[in-house]
């Protein structure tokens, strides 16, 4: 009986999934101006110890972000965003584009600010993320992934460590 209820509940969860679905990653790193060229970086230069400690840090960060998002703490969420990432999420063009998504349009939600984006997009979609793997893109930048039940690797976040803090970046 429990399995029947669980299996009937699962499609509902899928239907209610959000606009900020994790990206399926092609595995190709892209360069970004603030990191130099990613193409020059050799991921093999990262020691197993550094990989393991960074993965643990990123997992703690995402667990913390999950709590922040569940608590609907906008200011704490913003404190984890890189400057360019926040600027993008707060740009009128981006907010207008996201406002056109079917789920928001159906509910007649128009995003006017990054706080609206947080409330109507991030909170419904990002409160239960799980990091299964990371990939170094540079010595200070990683991609955080989750792996689905069918083995599909989905990118959750691009992160950069500036000093002693990880920030979500574009």
C-alpha positions in Angstrom: 0.0 0.0 0.0 2.8 2.4 0.9 4.6 1.7 -2.4 1.3 2.4 -4.2 1.0 5.8 -2.5 4.6 6.6 -3.1 4.4 5.7 -6.8 1.3 7.8 -7.2 2.9 10.7 -5.4 6.1 10.7 -7.5 4.4 11.9 -10.7 2.9 14.8 -8.8 6.4 15.8 -7.6 7.6 15.7 -11.2 4.8 17.8 -12.4 5.3 20.4 -9.7 9.1 20.6 -10.5 10.4 24.1 -10.9 11.8 26.5 -13.4 15.4 26.2 -12.2 15.9 22.6 -13.1 19.5 21.6 -12.8 21.2 21.7 -16.1 22.2 18.5 -17.9 25.9 19.1 -18.3 27.7 18.2 -21.5 31.0 18.0 -19.6 32.6 20.8 -21.6 34.1 23.5 -19.4 33.6 27.1 -20.5 35.9 29.9 -19.7 34.9 32.9 -17.8 36.6 36.2 -17.6 37.2 36.4 -13.9 39.0 33.0 -13.7 41.4 33.3 -16.7 41.1 30.6 -19.3 39.6 27.4 -18.0 41.2 25.6 -21.0 44.6 26.1 -19.3 43.6 24.3 -16.1 44.4 20.6 -15.7 41.8 19.0 -13.3 44.4 16.2 -12.8 46.5 18.7 -10.8 43.9 18.5 -7.9 45.0 16.1 -5.3 42.6 13.4 -4.0 42.8 15.1 -0.6 41.9 18.5 -2.0 39.1 17.0 -4.1 37.6 15.2 -1.0 37.9 18.3 1.3 36.4 20.6 -1.4 33.5 18.1 -2.1 32.8 18.0 1.7 32.8 21.9 1.8 30.5 22.1 -1.1 28.1 19.5 0.3 28.0 21.5 3.6 27.4 24.7 1.6 24.5 23.2 -0.3 23.0 21.8 2.9 23.2 25.3 4.4 21.7 26.8 1.3 18.8 24.3 1.5 18.1 25.5 5.1 18.3 29.1 4.1 15.9 28.5 1.2 13.5 26.5 3.3 13.5 29.4 5.8 12.9 31.8 3.0 15.8 33.9 4.2 16.4 36.2 1.1 19.3 38.2 2.7 21.2 35.0 3.6 20.6 33.6 0.1 22.0 36.8 -1.5 25.1 36.6 0.7 25.9 33.4 -1.1 25.7 34.9 -4.6 28.5 36.2 -6.7 28.1 39.8 -7.8 27.5 39.0 -11.5 25.1 36.2 -10.7 23.0 38.5 -8.5 23.1 41.2 -11.2 21.8 38.8 -13.7 19.0 37.5 -11.5 18.0 41.1 -10.7 18.1 42.4 -14.3 14.8 43.4 -15.8 15.4 41.5 -19.0 16.1 38.2 -17.1 13.1 38.7 -14.8 10.9 39.4 -17.8 12.2 36.2 -19.6 11.6 34.0 -16.5 8.2 35.6 -16.0 7.2 34.2 -19.3 7.7 30.6 -18.2 4.4 28.6 -18.2 4.3 27.9 -14.4 4.6 31.6 -13.5 2.4 32.8 -16.4 -0.4 30.3 -15.3 -0.2 31.7 -11.8 -0.1 35.3 -13.1 3.2 35.9 -11.3 5.4 38.7 -12.7 8.9 38.9 -11.4 10.1 42.5 -10.7 13.2 41.9 -8.5 15.7 39.3 -7.4 13.6 38.9 -4.2 10.6 37.9 -6.4 12.9 35.5 -8.2 13.9 34.0 -4.9 10.4 33.7 -3.6 8.7 32.3 -6.7 11.5 30.4 -8.4 14.3 29.4 -6.0 12.2 28.6 -2.9 9.9 26.1 -4.7 12.8 24.4 -6.5 16.0 24.5 -4.6 15.2 23.6 -1.0 16.3 20.0 -1.2 19.3 19.9 -3.4 21.9 17.2 -2.9 25.5 17.2 -4.1 26.8 13.8 -5.3 29.8 15.0 -7.2 31.9 18.0 -8.1 34.1 18.9 -11.0 37.0 21.3 -10.7 37.0 23.9 -13.6 39.9 25.9 -12.1 41.8 25.9 -8.8 39.0 28.1 -7.3 35.9 27.1 -9.3 33.8 23.9 -9.2 30.6 22.6 -10.7 28.4 20.8 -8.2 26.3 17.9 -9.5 23.5 15.7 -8.4 22.9 12.3 -9.9 19.4 11.1 -10.6 18.1 7.6 -10.0 18.7 6.7 -13.6 22.3 7.9 -13.4 21.9 11.2 -15.2 24.4 13.8 -13.9 22.7 17.2 -13.4 24.6 20.4 -12.7 23.2 22.2 -9.7 25.5 25.1 -9.3 28.7 26.7 -10.5 30.7 27.9 -7.5 33.8 30.0 -7.0 35.8 30.2 -3.8 37.0 33.7 -3.2 38.9 33.8 0.0 37.2 31.5 2.4 33.7 31.6 1.0 32.1 29.8 -1.9 29.7 31.9 -4.0 27.2 30.9 -6.7 28.4 32.2 -10.0 27.2 32.3 -13.6 
